[in-house]
Amino acid sequence: MMTRLPFLTLLLVSLFILTLEAKTKDLYKVLGVEKTASQREIQKAFHKLSLQYHPDKNKNKGAQEKFAEINNAYEILSDEEKRKNYDMYGDEKASPRFDAGYSQDNDGYTYFTSGGGGPGHGQNTFRPGEWQSMGGSGGSKSFSFSFGGSGGPGSFGFGLDDIFSNFFGGDTKGGGQFGGFGGSTRSQSGPRSSPKNIRTINSQVFQKEISEQGMTWLLLSYTPTLKGNQHIESILEEVASTVQGALQVGSINCETELSFCKDLGIYPRRAPRVFIYSYISSDKGSLVEYNGELAVQDLKSFCQEHLPRFSKRVDLRHFEFPSVTSEKLPRVILLSTKKDTPVIWRVLSGLYRKRFILYDAQVQDVTDPTVRRLGVDALPAIVGWLSNGEKHVLKTGISVKDIKSAVNDLSILLDGFEKKNKKEGTRKAKTSTEEKQIPLLTGSNFDALCGESTPVCIIGAFRSSRAREKLESILSMVSQKSLTRRQNSAFGSRDSISYAVLDATKQSAFLNAFEKAGFKSVDKLLVAYKPRKRKFASFAGEMMIEEVERFIGSVLNGDIQFRETRKKPVLKRES
C-alpha cells in the first residue's frame, strides 16, 4: 500500500497541474475571438470549434482536452455577467481569493496569491507557469488553490471524477450524453443551469402562444442534470437567428414541468430532445421530433420543411379570379418570380390561415398579360379580393430587408385589408335586404325588361348553374352602383338600363340572332342590347367585377363599338 501511494500522489499532481494549465488559458484565445467580440461572434466560433474537436468526430490526441476547453470558454463568455467578471478579475464570479494557507472552491479557477485578495486587488497574483517563491508574512512562502469541486476549506476540493470529466467531457461513471456532446470543463457534479437566451415554456405559455397559433416553434425539452443542454441550445439559437421571424425558439424544463412534458410525450429520459411544432400534417399543428444530426444546416433544413403551407400554389393563366361568393373570408395572392412559395408567404399563411384564403403564383415579369390585367406594375406584388369580389392591388414592388421585418410589415397590410373586408361586409348586410334579384329573361317578361322602351338591356347568358350564380352575383352588385344611367324603374325612364340573365341552353335561337354560332364556345357572357336600334356589343372575358363595370361603363358612355343583330332576337315562350 505504501509503495502505491507515491505513484498515486504523482498521478494526481500531474493531472492537477495539466488541468490547471488548461483552465487558466485566455478564454478569448481558446475560441479564437477578440476581446471585443459580440455574442453572435462568440456563438459562431464555439459552434465551429465544437464540431471540429468533438470526440466522436476527432480522434486526434488532445481533441478531448481541446473540446473541454472550448465548452468551458463558451460557458463563461456567453454569459454577460460571467464575462464581465472574467474581463475584470480573470474569474467568472469575481469573488475574493484565498488567504495564505487556505484553499476553497472557486468554481474551477485557480489563483496563487501572496496575501489576501485576487487579480485586480493590488495583490501579487500568479498563474500556473509563474510559480515562484514569494516573501509572505514572516518571509514564508504562501499560496492557495482549489479545483472545481465541492470541497470546503482545508481540502483540495476535487476528486478523480472531476479530473477525468475535464479531460473526456464526461465523468468516470459513464453518464449519458446527448449525441456524445460533453459539458464544460467545470465539475459535472451539480445541476446545470437552464438555457438563458431561449424562451422558457410552460403549459400556460404553450396553450396561449404556441398551440394552434400558426407560428412554427423549435422546442428543446431537457432536465438540468442532462449533459449537452448548452451545446444544443447554441445550435437552436443559431438556427433561429438565420430565419428570425419565421421561427420561434423555446425550452421546456421537464424537471419543473414534469406532468406537462409527459402529457406532450416529450420527456427526455437519457438526453435532451428537440421538437418542432409543425403544421404540415394538420392546420391545428403537432409536435414532430427531430432525430437528425445536430448540425445547424441540417436542423435549419428540417425547420424549413416544416414551415406552414396554407397558401395554394396556382397557375395564373388558369386561375379563376374571385367574384362574389358565399364565403366571408377575403382572398389574397402573391405574385413573384420564385419557383416555390417564398418563406415569408409560408409564414404568413400559417398566421392568417383562418382569416384569409391565400394563393401564390410564379410569373415571369409584369409584361405577362395576366399580370397586367390585375393592374400590377412591379413584382413581387400582392393582390386581394374582398368577399364581395372587389379587387384591390395591396402592394407592388415589395422590398424585403429581412424575414422578421417583412412578416411584420405584411401583417399590418393584411390586417388593414381584413378590417376593410369586415367593414364592407357590415355595409352589405345593411343593404342586402334592399337588393333585388336579377330576373331570368323569358318570353313573358322580355318586353318589360328588354322591349323598345328600354334604351339598353344587359343580358347575362349562362350554360351552367355555376355560371348563372356568378353572373347574378356580379350583375346584382353592379346594378347597385351609379355608373352613368339608372337601373330601369317602374316608370320606364328613357335614361335607364335593365339587367337580366338568360338560360343559353334553352334560348339558343335568341343568341343566334346576335351571332351565327350562338356563342356556344363560352359558358357565360354578357350582351349589351339596344332594342330600338337592334344593335349589340358582347363581352366574354374574365367575369370580374372590375371588368364587368368597365364593359358596362363603356357601353353607357359610347366608348364601345356596337354591331347590328343578324335578325330580331325572339325568345321562345315556355309552355
VOGU-3710 file (C-alpha; in Angstrom, 3 decimals, decimal comma):
1> mmtrlpfltl> 0,000/0,000/0,000  2,835/2,348/0,923  4,628/1,695/-2,406  1,497/2,590/-4,353  0,912/5,855/-2,501  3,762/7,872/-4,130  2,630/6,725/-7,574  -0,978/7,738/-6,901  0,148/11,055/-5,483  2,336/11,708/-8,542
11> llvslfiltl> -0,577/10,869/-10,841  -2,931/13,209/-9,042  -0,432/16,061/-9,011  0,373/15,592/-12,715  -3,260/15,594/-13,705  -3,880/18,543/-11,411  -1,112/20,627/-12,981  -2,209/19,786/-16,525  -5,764/20,721/-15,722  -4,701/23,955/-14,087
21> eaktkdlykv> -2,856/24,943/-17,227  -5,876/24,169/-19,382  -8,211/26,119/-17,143  -6,113/29,269/-16,951  -5,744/29,840/-20,659  -7,060/33,036/-22,202  -10,693/32,144/-22,940  -10,873/34,505/-25,901  -7,855/32,800/-27,471  -9,432/29,409/-26,816
31> lgvektasqr> -12,385/30,412/-29,025  -10,192/32,398/-31,420  -12,055/35,680/-30,998  -11,135/39,198/-29,977  -11,990/40,541/-26,531  -14,419/42,907/-28,240  -16,263/40,037/-29,956  -20,056/40,149/-29,986  -22,191/37,337/-28,580  -23,021/36,327/-32,124
41> eiqkafhkls> -19,311/36,013/-32,992  -18,641/34,032/-29,815  -21,525/31,701/-30,569  -20,375/31,072/-34,143  -16,801/30,434/-33,027  -17,966/27,980/-30,358  -20,172/26,077/-32,766  -17,411/25,787/-35,364  -14,782/24,619/-32,876  -17,063/22,225/-31,005
51> lqyhpdknkn> -17,833/20,428/-34,249  -14,141/20,371/-35,171  -12,949/18,911/-31,861  -15,915/16,795/-30,863  -14,581/13,467/-29,516  -16,961/11,472/-31,680  -15,521/13,051/-34,830  -11,964/13,979/-33,893  -9,841/11,057/-32,693  -6,577/13,001/-32,661
61> kgaqekfaei> -4,577/13,219/-29,469  -5,594/16,225/-27,425  -9,005/16,653/-29,109  -10,859/15,732/-25,936  -8,951/18,253/-23,865  -9,470/20,915/-26,525  -13,185/20,150/-26,662  -13,431/20,580/-22,888  -11,578/23,920/-23,070  -13,946/25,166/-25,776
71> nnayeilsde> -17,026/24,285/-23,739  -15,624/25,965/-20,643  -14,718/29,134/-22,542  -18,127/29,371/-24,145  -19,986/28,803/-20,887  -18,289/31,836/-19,365  -18,084/34,195/-22,349  -21,672/33,542/-23,444  -22,932/34,761/-20,066  -22,672/38,555/-19,887
81> ekrknydmyg> -22,254/38,664/-16,096  -19,598/35,938/-16,039  -17,835/37,526/-18,991  -17,780/40,905/-17,266  -16,261/39,398/-14,138  -13,768/37,414/-16,183  -12,664/40,546/-18,044  -12,220/42,435/-14,763  -10,825/39,773/-12,484  -9,904/36,786/-14,598
91> dekasprfda> -12,663/34,863/-12,845  -16,358/34,391/-13,688  -17,581/35,185/-10,150  -15,055/37,890/-9,172  -15,192/36,595/-5,614  -12,384/37,303/-3,133  -9,492/34,913/-3,483  -7,826/32,916/-0,752  -5,828/33,856/2,257  -2,444/32,259/2,756
101> gysqdndgyt> -2,673/28,588/3,535  -6,418/28,420/2,770  -7,976/26,561/-0,151  -11,552/26,930/-1,360  -13,752/26,063/-4,297  -13,593/28,924/-6,784  -15,691/27,293/-9,466  -12,860/25,690/-11,329  -10,289/28,511/-11,419  -7,018/28,585/-9,572
111> yftsggggpg> -5,019/31,585/-8,482  -1,809/31,727/-6,486  -1,603/34,768/-4,324  0,514/36,235/-1,614  -1,745/37,846/0,922  -5,500/38,346/0,549  -7,491/39,367/-2,499  -7,021/38,224/-6,062  -6,447/39,561/-9,545  -7,181/43,227/-9,730
121> hgqntfrpge> -6,983/43,691/-5,963  -3,465/45,071/-5,765  -2,002/41,776/-4,576  0,759/39,661/-6,113  -1,035/37,194/-8,343  0,468/34,333/-10,325  -0,999/31,983/-12,842  0,287/28,413/-13,437  3,684/28,537/-15,074  4,545/31,590/-12,977
131> wqsmggsggs> 5,008/29,787/-9,700  7,755/31,332/-7,649  8,739/31,900/-4,085  7,168/34,988/-2,605  8,080/36,514/0,639  4,892/36,416/2,612  4,343/37,305/6,175  7,443/36,402/8,097  9,241/35,565/4,875  7,305/32,320/4,429
141> ksfsfsfggs> 6,174/31,004/1,061  2,428/31,076/0,714  -0,070/30,112/-1,982  -3,518/28,636/-2,075  -5,518/26,803/-4,697  -8,754/24,986/-5,381  -10,123/22,910/-8,219  -13,731/22,962/-9,406  -15,044/20,504/-6,812  -17,256/20,845/-3,829
151> ggpgsfgfgl> -14,551/20,653/-1,252  -14,601/23,128/1,543  -11,831/24,842/3,489  -8,909/22,631/4,268  -9,404/20,344/1,241  -8,237/20,339/-2,355  -11,909/20,385/-3,382  -11,662/17,893/-6,234  -11,873/14,198/-6,864  -10,956/11,746/-9,593
161> ddifsnffgg> -14,338/12,133/-11,248  -13,770/15,877/-11,572  -10,375/15,421/-13,186  -11,486/12,875/-15,740  -14,612/14,815/-16,570  -12,442/17,730/-17,622  -10,352/15,596/-19,922  -13,041/13,472/-21,523  -16,149/15,667/-21,458  -17,932/13,326/-19,064
171> dtkgggqfgg> -17,357/11,514/-15,828  -15,854/8,171/-14,993  -19,290/6,808/-14,229  -20,247/6,883/-17,882  -23,166/9,282/-17,576  -25,368/9,613/-20,658  -24,665/12,427/-23,107  -26,686/13,785/-25,988  -25,058/12,601/-29,171  -21,714/12,495/-27,406
181> fggstrsqsg> -21,722/16,195/-26,558  -19,876/16,805/-23,341  -20,367/19,596/-20,916  -17,925/22,288/-19,895  -14,687/21,778/-18,055  -16,463/22,635/-14,838  -17,404/19,905/-12,435  -20,460/17,979/-13,554  -21,430/17,053/-10,034  -24,042/19,823/-9,734
191> prsspknirt> -27,060/20,512/-11,980  -26,562/22,741/-14,986  -28,459/25,979/-15,244  -31,408/26,254/-17,600  -30,970/27,914/-21,040  -30,764/31,681/-20,636  -31,315/33,033/-24,141  -34,266/30,871/-25,142  -37,874/31,492/-24,144  -38,932/29,367/-21,162
201> insqvfqkei> -42,113/27,461/-21,978  -44,653/26,118/-19,527  -48,141/24,725/-20,054  -49,781/28,164/-19,923  -47,403/29,707/-22,459  -47,772/26,657/-24,704  -51,566/26,901/-24,801  -51,621/30,678/-25,240  -48,758/31,318/-27,663  -47,903/28,046/-29,427
211> seqgmtwlll> -50,840/25,678/-29,759  -52,769/26,370/-32,995  -51,420/29,937/-33,223  -49,912/29,427/-36,680  -46,260/30,136/-35,820  -43,630/27,401/-36,096  -41,708/26,742/-32,868  -38,428/24,921/-32,280  -38,519/23,414/-28,794  -35,884/21,858/-26,537
221> sytptlkgnq> -37,062/19,514/-23,786  -34,467/18,896/-21,103  -33,722/18,396/-17,448  -30,906/20,374/-15,782  -28,923/17,224/-14,932  -28,648/16,093/-18,557  -25,448/16,895/-20,429  -25,459/18,633/-23,789  -28,095/21,268/-22,966  -25,814/24,214/-23,627
231> hiesileeva> -24,430/22,876/-26,885  -27,884/22,100/-28,257  -29,140/25,470/-27,090  -26,418/27,228/-29,086  -27,388/25,297/-32,226  -31,082/26,137/-31,784  -30,252/29,811/-31,269  -28,105/29,911/-34,407  -30,814/28,238/-36,487  -33,419/30,672/-35,200
241> stvqgalqvg> -31,172/33,667/-35,863  -30,784/32,717/-39,540  -34,559/32,578/-40,048  -35,583/35,145/-37,460  -39,229/35,986/-37,856  -40,101/32,613/-39,383  -39,350/30,590/-36,294  -39,613/30,937/-32,520  -37,427/29,025/-30,071  -38,340/27,782/-26,613
251> sincetelsf> -37,174/25,349/-23,964  -39,165/23,222/-21,547  -37,617/22,208/-18,234  -39,168/18,802/-17,729  -37,971/18,691/-14,156  -40,267/21,557/-13,154  -42,891/20,788/-15,857  -42,972/17,019/-15,356  -46,669/16,354/-15,967  -46,735/18,791/-18,891
261> ckdlgiyprr> -43,816/17,032/-20,603  -45,337/13,613/-20,054  -48,703/14,767/-21,407  -46,986/16,009/-24,576  -44,829/12,881/-24,798  -41,577/14,862/-24,861  -39,933/13,863/-21,581  -36,148/13,438/-22,074  -35,004/10,268/-20,302  -31,378/9,938/-21,338
271> aprvfiysyi> -30,697/13,037/-23,389  -32,265/16,377/-24,320  -34,756/16,201/-27,191  -35,551/18,642/-29,990  -39,052/19,092/-31,404  -40,736/21,348/-33,910  -44,339/22,458/-33,638  -45,340/21,811/-37,226  -48,418/22,483/-39,374  -47,511/20,088/-42,166
281> ssdkgslvey> -49,890/17,291/-41,159  -52,812/19,439/-39,951  -53,923/23,036/-39,565  -54,047/22,563/-35,792  -50,341/21,825/-35,502  -48,482/18,956/-33,866  -45,092/18,196/-32,314  -42,581/16,397/-34,537  -39,299/15,183/-33,078  -36,006/15,909/-34,842
291> ngelavqdlk> -33,809/12,820/-34,990  -31,174/14,012/-37,433  -27,614/15,165/-36,856  -27,329/18,172/-34,579  -25,751/20,463/-37,145  -27,046/23,929/-37,919  -27,638/23,371/-41,640  -29,385/20,030/-41,138  -31,677/21,396/-38,436  -32,368/24,535/-40,476
301> sfcqehlprf> -33,423/22,428/-43,482  -35,695/20,387/-41,219  -37,331/23,553/-39,909  -37,861/24,968/-43,399  -39,554/21,734/-44,460  -42,000/22,135/-41,596  -42,964/25,755/-42,201  -46,706/26,147/-42,972  -48,037/25,619/-46,491  -51,558/27,003/-46,331
311> skrvdlrhfe> -51,122/29,060/-49,488  -52,396/27,291/-52,601  -49,915/27,352/-55,480  -51,776/28,233/-58,689  -51,130/28,822/-62,376  -52,216/32,376/-63,054  -53,169/31,501/-66,635  -55,876/29,124/-65,408  -56,748/30,830/-62,156  -60,403/31,746/-61,725
321> fpsvtseklp> -60,380/35,182/-60,205  -62,653/35,521/-57,176  -66,048/37,114/-57,570  -68,895/37,422/-55,114  -69,044/34,225/-53,065  -70,887/32,945/-50,039  -67,563/32,800/-48,167  -66,899/35,707/-45,840  -63,103/35,450/-45,990  -61,109/37,818/-48,196
331> rvillstkkd> -58,618/36,349/-50,676  -55,046/37,350/-51,424  -52,486/36,175/-53,946  -48,729/36,724/-54,001  -47,169/37,180/-57,437  -43,417/36,568/-57,585  -40,745/35,055/-59,793  -39,963/32,326/-57,220  -40,319/28,710/-58,300  -41,615/27,745/-54,869
341> tpviwrvlsg> -43,714/29,549/-52,278  -41,421/32,096/-50,565  -40,628/31,521/-46,882  -42,219/34,826/-45,855  -45,513/33,895/-47,527  -45,437/30,452/-45,921  -45,039/32,076/-42,511  -47,931/34,430/-43,210  -50,052/31,552/-44,476  -49,747/29,951/-41,048
351> lyrkrfilyd> -50,564/33,118/-39,145  -53,527/34,044/-41,377  -54,806/30,608/-42,384  -58,093/31,118/-40,517  -58,602/34,694/-41,661  -57,759/34,617/-45,385  -57,806/32,324/-48,380  -54,240/32,542/-49,656  -52,726/31,810/-53,066  -49,361/32,342/-54,686
361> aqvqdvtdpt> -48,193/32,122/-58,277  -44,942/32,265/-60,205  -44,886/34,841/-63,014  -42,122/35,876/-65,389  -42,484/39,661/-65,290  -45,022/42,489/-65,392  -45,397/42,199/-69,176  -47,363/38,994/-68,644  -50,953/39,724/-69,824  -52,445/38,089/-66,725
371> vrrlgvdalp> -50,302/40,318/-64,513  -51,203/43,466/-66,432  -54,890/42,592/-66,266  -54,600/42,629/-62,473  -53,153/46,141/-62,578  -49,737/45,118/-61,236  -46,796/47,247/-62,376  -43,957/45,781/-60,276  -43,044/42,459/-58,653  -43,349/40,964/-56,115
381> aivgwlsnge> -46,941/42,045/-55,611  -49,964/41,186/-53,501  -53,468/41,425/-54,918  -56,544/40,992/-52,765  -60,264/40,477/-53,218  -62,886/41,383/-50,685  -65,562/38,800/-50,018  -67,853/40,769/-52,377  -65,373/40,151/-55,219  -63,962/43,672/-55,310
391> khvlktgisv> -60,285/43,639/-56,325  -57,532/45,688/-54,677  -53,833/45,838/-55,539  -52,446/45,845/-51,999  -48,733/46,274/-52,662  -46,327/46,126/-55,602  -42,551/46,116/-55,854  -42,214/44,623/-52,383  -38,700/45,006/-50,972  -37,515/42,820/-48,112
401> kdiksavndl> -34,881/43,747/-45,532  -35,196/40,535/-43,522  -37,826/37,932/-42,754  -38,856/39,400/-39,407  -39,475/42,948/-40,659  -41,167/41,666/-43,838  -43,578/39,464/-41,865  -44,353/42,401/-39,587  -44,939/44,867/-42,463  -47,096/42,491/-44,483
411> silldgfekk> -49,062/41,529/-41,374  -50,024/45,180/-40,980  -51,067/45,212/-44,638  -53,236/42,103/-44,274  -54,754/43,317/-41,014  -55,851/46,510/-42,747  -57,376/44,607/-45,648  -59,223/42,322/-43,245  -60,725/45,370/-41,495  -61,833/46,734/-44,867
421> nkkegtrkak> -63,482/43,432/-45,674  -65,349/43,386/-42,378  -66,474/46,955/-42,912  -67,711/46,102/-46,397  -69,468/43,023/-45,022  -71,273/45,147/-42,460  -72,362/47,598/-45,150  -73,510/44,766/-47,387  -75,529/43,232/-44,548  -77,368/46,520/-44,083
431> tsteekqipl> -78,261/46,831/-47,769  -78,793/43,171/-48,625  -82,497/43,397/-47,943  -82,774/46,206/-50,484  -81,019/44,344/-53,302  -83,266/42,909/-55,968  -82,666/39,569/-57,576  -81,628/39,701/-61,216  -84,613/38,275/-63,143  -84,466/35,413/-65,605
441> ltgsnfdalc> -85,294/36,652/-69,095  -88,209/34,757/-70,637  -90,740/35,271/-73,403  -93,289/36,544/-70,938  -91,158/39,331/-69,452  -88,997/40,201/-72,437  -90,952/43,301/-73,458  -90,940/44,621/-69,895  -87,203/44,145/-69,445  -85,716/44,465/-72,913
451> gestpvciig> -88,505/45,946/-75,013  -88,144/49,066/-77,174  -88,901/51,298/-74,198  -85,582/50,273/-72,648  -82,505/52,092/-74,024  -80,013/49,395/-73,019  -80,536/45,854/-71,748  -77,630/43,976/-70,168  -78,160/40,240/-70,551  -76,021/37,658/-68,777
461> afrssrarek> -76,192/34,391/-70,695  -75,211/31,181/-68,871  -74,871/27,499/-69,690  -74,410/26,094/-66,164  -75,787/26,711/-62,687  -72,375/27,869/-61,510  -72,152/30,390/-64,347  -75,655/31,638/-63,523  -74,769/32,144/-59,863  -71,669/34,115/-60,758
471> lesilsmvsq> -73,470/36,335/-63,293  -76,343/37,028/-60,892  -73,897/37,988/-58,126  -71,874/40,339/-60,311  -74,863/41,972/-62,010  -76,633/42,362/-58,669  -73,705/44,293/-57,251  -73,050/46,327/-60,416  -76,725/47,271/-60,643  -76,466/48,985/-57,246
481> ksltrrqnsa> -73,685/51,280/-58,438  -74,155/54,548/-60,266  -72,232/54,170/-63,491  -73,930/56,639/-65,822  -77,545/55,578/-66,197  -80,013/54,347/-63,604  -81,409/50,862/-63,426  -84,801/50,571/-65,131  -87,519/51,907/-62,865  -91,195/51,174/-62,705
491> fgsrdsisya> -91,827/54,416/-64,596  -89,794/53,313/-67,634  -87,357/56,202/-67,693  -85,642/56,726/-71,038  -82,376/57,284/-69,144  -82,274/53,773/-67,711  -80,689/50,330/-68,015  -82,097/46,856/-67,410  -80,362/43,744/-66,159  -81,405/40,121/-66,750
501> vldatkqsaf> -79,953/36,644/-67,049  -80,689/34,169/-69,834  -80,535/30,367/-69,988  -78,469/29,892/-73,157  -79,174/26,159/-73,299  -82,920/26,806/-73,655  -82,758/30,035/-75,684  -80,107/29,225/-78,286  -82,242/30,759/-81,072  -82,227/34,084/-79,236
511> lnafekagfk> -78,421/34,147/-79,167  -78,248/33,091/-82,834  -79,765/36,475/-83,660  -76,549/38,085/-82,423  -74,016/35,548/-83,620  -74,454/32,672/-86,045  -72,771/30,206/-83,668  -74,811/31,497/-80,763  -71,714/31,926/-78,562  -71,654/28,171/-77,977
521> svdkllvayk> -67,945/28,185/-77,167  -68,361/30,054/-73,879  -70,004/29,087/-70,595  -71,048/32,641/-69,765  -71,087/36,030/-71,469  -72,676/39,463/-71,354  -74,692/41,011/-74,169  -75,477/44,734/-74,189  -78,577/45,058/-76,371  -80,183/48,288/-77,684
531> prkrkfasfa> -83,724/47,178/-78,647  -84,728/50,299/-80,583  -81,606/50,258/-82,769  -81,265/46,462/-82,828  -77,578/46,741/-82,113  -75,444/44,889/-79,591  -71,990/44,504/-78,052  -70,737/41,404/-76,236  -68,215/40,604/-73,512  -66,892/37,080/-72,921
541> gemmieever> -63,757/37,856/-70,904  -62,979/37,143/-67,263  -66,106/37,780/-65,224  -64,602/40,006/-62,570  -66,456/42,953/-61,109  -63,908/45,464/-62,401  -64,050/44,046/-65,922  -67,841/43,962/-65,991  -68,057/47,522/-64,673  -65,590/48,654/-67,328
551> figsvlngdi> -67,612/46,961/-70,078  -70,956/48,422/-68,940  -69,382/51,832/-68,382  -68,046/51,802/-71,946  -71,499/50,827/-73,230  -73,222/53,687/-71,444  -70,575/56,235/-72,343  -70,492/55,272/-76,028  -66,882/54,061/-75,869  -67,569/50,679/-77,403
561> qfretrkkpv> -68,452/49,685/-80,957  -71,952/48,215/-81,443  -72,892/45,824/-84,254  -76,219/45,179/-85,884  -78,034/41,997/-84,998  -78,436/39,309/-87,666  -82,196/39,380/-87,071  -84,630/40,449/-84,420  -83,996/38,497/-81,232  -87,035/36,492/-80,217
571> lkres> -87,409/34,469/-77,053  -89,108/31,118/-77,086  -92,113/31,191/-74,829  -92,089/28,433/-72,244  -95,084/26,154/-72,277
//
